[in-house]
Structure formats: C-alpha cells, structure tokens
Amino acid sequence: MESGGTVKADGKRTLDDVLTVIGDLGPYQIRVLVLLNLAWICSQLFMTLPAFDLAVPKHRCKILSNDSYEIQSDGHQKLIDRYIPESKTDLTEYEKCTSLTLQTNHSDSLNVTQKQSPSKCSSWVYDKETFSSTFVSEKDLVCDDRFLRSTANSVFYGGVLAGSFIYGVVSDLFGRRRTSLIGSILITVFSVAMAFVENYYAFVVIRFFLGTSLPGMFMSIYVIVMEWTGRSKRRLVCVVAGVIASVGECLMVPFAYLVRQRKYLQITITAPVVAFTVVVFFFLPESPRWLLAQGRDEDVRELLKKAATVNKKELDDGYLKGLVSGEEKETGRVYLLFKNWRLAVRTIIIFYCWMVFNMVIYGLILNTENLYGDFYINMLLFAITSILSNFPPYFLVDRFGRSRTLSCLMAISGLACLSTIFSVNFGGKELQNLTTALAMFGRFCAGSAYLTIYLFSAELYPTVVRNAGLGASSCCARIGSMISPFVAESASLIAGKGGQALPLVIFGGLTIIGAFFSLLLPETMNKKLPDSVEDAVNLGRKSDENPATKAVDNVTTKL
C-alpha cells in the first residue's frame, strides 16, 4: 500500500473526494470501463442490425415457376430481356416492380396485333450474392409494401426511445447493476425470438421490445462507469465510449459478411450478449453513488475499500465514515428550459440538432444500399469514419469555440450530402466513387458535430435541469432515428437518378438549417457552467459575445 494514500478523518466529504484519493481512473475503474466497452459493442451490433436484416436485395419480377435472379441459361436471359424492363438508375440492371405482358388486340377478324404493356409484380426473385436472406426477401416487403420495412425500422428505434424512459426509472429504483442484468437477459430472449418469428406483425412487436431492452444494458453500464470515475477523467471516458461504440459498428460488418442468412446472423450477434450477461453477474460492481443515495453506507465503504486495494491506495475508516452524498437534488423540470424566451430558443435549437444528427447518422447507414460500390465495403468505411469522427471535436472546440465548431461541421456535412445531386445526376457511373465518398464525408462531419453538441448541451443547460435537459435531448435524437428509415426509403418515391439522390438531399438540407441556427447559441468556451436558470439566461449577454447571439437577444427581448 502507498502511505501517501492514507487520509485521516477531518469531517464530511463527498464521493468525488474519495475518488481523488483512490484514483479518478485506477485499475479498478478500468475493469468497469472494460465492461462498458463490451456493452457498447453489443448494443451497437443491434443498433446497426436493421441495415442488414431488413436490407433490400436486388430484385425483379418472377416470370417462371422455377425462376431465379441469377441467369440460368441463354434462353432464361432472353425471357428476362423480353419481359423485364431495364432499370432507370445505374444501381440495378432491371426494373424492380413491373414486368411486361403481351396483350392481344382484336380490331377485326383479319387484324390481330400484340403489344407489351407494363403490369405490377405479384411475386419476386432476389439476388443472393450480397444477402442469402433478409426479412424483406422472406416476406416480399418491396414495391407497394416497401414502407412496411421502414415502419419496422422506425418501431425499433421507437423502442429504444421508450426503453430510455423505462430503464432510467428502473435504474434509479433497483440499481444500475440489476438493471443491466435485466436488460441483457431481455435482449437475449427477444433477439432469439426475432430470429425465428415468421409473421410480420409479430416481428415488429418483438423488434420493439428488443429496442426497449437495449438502453437497459448500455445506459446502465455507462452510468456506473461515470459514477465510478473521478471528475478529471470523465471526458476521457466519454471519448473512449464513443470510439468503442463505433468499433461495435465495425465488427457488425464481418459478422454480416460471413453469416448472410438473417436467422443465423441474429443468433450470432446474440452470443456476445450471453457472454456479457455472465460477466456482469460475476464481476460488475454496483454504483457507489446509487448505494449512497439508498442509505447503504456500509456497502459503499466495502466497495471503496476494495477499489482502493486494487488501485494500491489506502483509505482510513474514519475518512469513509464522513462520506456524504454531496449532491443537491436537481429539480429535473424540463419546462424550466422554456421559462424564458432566450432559453427556449436555445433549447429548441439544441433539440433540433440532436434530432438531425441521429437522423443523418442512422439514415446514411440505412441508405447504404442506394450507394454505388460493394455494400459491405461501404458499411465498413462508414464504420471507420464513425471511429475517426470522435477525435476532431477535442482538437477544435477548445481552439475555435463550441458554437463555431458545431456550425462549421454541420455546414460541411450538409454541403457534402447536397453535392451528391451533381455527382448522381450529371456523373452517373463515372462519378460513382465520388458520390459514395461525399456521403461518407457527410457522415464523418455529422458524427463529429454530434459529439460537439453533446458537450455543448451539457455546458448550456443549467445545473438544476442539466440531466433532464440531456435526457430530453436524447429523446429528440431517438425521434430522429425513427424518422431516418422513411427518409432513406424516400429514394423509391422518385424514379431515376433523382430518387437515388433524394435521401442525401434531405439530410443535407436539414443539416445546413441546423448549421445556421447553431450560430445563435452563446459561446461557452472558458465560461463558468450555469447553475441556475437565471445563470443560463444571462449566459451570452456580455458585449464580447457572438454577434449572432446578441441578435437573438434583441429579438427575444422584444418578444
């Protein structure tokens, strides 16, 4: 033991004081951080699963009883050429939803003519090169039923939204450790059930409950880690969590590439959750802050002594007896953010940015099948850009400020997405790599902006409502996730190349709107965090603040 770690009793102290003694991020906390990494990886596998199990393979109308998408012979090719119209885009070879049928015109007994007319498909064949099977190909969720696919994806993200509410309450009532166990067990149950369900409506219901279970696992573990980590290391933990979540997205690609059948892929990504559940049961400690709030002082002391031993520090019993919560009860009233016009405008801007970022990030993943190039390579590149996007904000926000960094990143992301109009409509195959690169660069900047708004929001919200404000912002982000499948599906609304670019145009336009309004937010760099609503209202009133902020002040003052 290090004698320097011994501290004698000298009155009351908070848990942050104790963590300073035993180490803000010592070996004991790193063990918990490793469990957080496992939770983030497992959860991200499921968050990106919709891009694979509800992917839409290349398809066309079925014209033979034993038909297949792959060409079987020269005769088969001739039949396809005769009855299947050519595609109007560069992404597929055949039209997806119509076939040509022969119609005989009997104008009189001597003149009999035949012509081909398009008709809707009643059954389809699918390309099995990229996906052996998806729920879309199993249930023919294409053409007139294509929005059933978007609905299933939206319901899943709606489940994540509901789970954020439910497990936030459960975690406070029953503890973070128990909640993480409940979440991981339910994920296992619903995931296995979803692998074998055949009915569409049952599939959607189970998918919803799977979504609700995810926050129970990753949110509870995240809270435990942050409550075990000292103040000086929380920012580092936040970065690590962001990077590891992107690593989970990367790992999904080889899983899906090797296991291309939906049912087996679902079971494959469930296996790590089972292992995680076992590890949590035996090794995950409870949050000392939650135990302290429950009045379980003796359990807190035992945990802290164990952590000190692992970290090679020493704690005096008298020192721990003076331990108090040290945290004032926060009001948590979200409506306080709308109490003043100035604060209300800022809150609406923040909510909008959170919603747009999640819409773009998940929407671009779901839109991957509408991009040129190999699907799996594109997904891997998206995942790599997601990892890299975690780093720029931490070099930019302390140099250029939060507001400027956020606005510039959003503007660049939006312009990158909008630029695909030109590469798609005027370049086609010749500029197909540029189209994909622009979409990925847009995702990269959106990811960086997302991390920036996360930090920015925490600094703009006052202490009395900071947690509630971040929770409400997270809900807005989930709403963006729910909308994203329908934006990605909008590509099918317009025929030809225009439809291919439409989702990216929508993402880009919404992001640029956010870039403009984010300039109206006051700068928080090197400023004291607001504690009260009044402090938050007064933030940005000084003469040296952002000119755009003063413009909002003038408008809101008049209002």
Secondary structure, DSSP 8 states (H G I E B T S, - for coil): --GGG-----S-B-HHHHHHHH-TT-HHHHHHHHHHHHHHHHHHHHHSTHHHHT----EEE--STT--SS--SHHHHHHHHHHS-B-SSSS-SB-SSEEEEEEEEESSSS-EEEEEEEEE-SSEEE-TTT-SB-HHHHHT--GGGHHHHHHHHHHHHHHHHHHHHHHHHHHHHH-HHHHHHHHHHHHHHHHHHHHH--SHHHHHHHHHHHHHHHHHHHHHHHHHHHHHS-GGGHHHHHHHHHHHHHHHHHHHHHHHHH--BHHHHHHHHHHHHHHHHHHHHHH----HHHHHHTT-HHHHHHHHHHHHHHTT----HHHHHTB----------GGGGGSSHHHHHHHHHHHHHHHHHHHHHHHHHHGGGGSSS-HHHHHHHHHHHHHHTTSTHHHHHHHH-HHHHHHHHHHHHHHHHHTHHHIIIIIGGGGHHHHHHHHHHHHHHHHHHHHHHHHHHHHHS-GGGHHHHHHHHHHHHHHHHHHHHHHHHGGGTS-SHHHHHHHHHHHHHHHHHHHHHHTTS---TT-----SHHHHHHTT-STTS-HHHHHHHHHHHH-
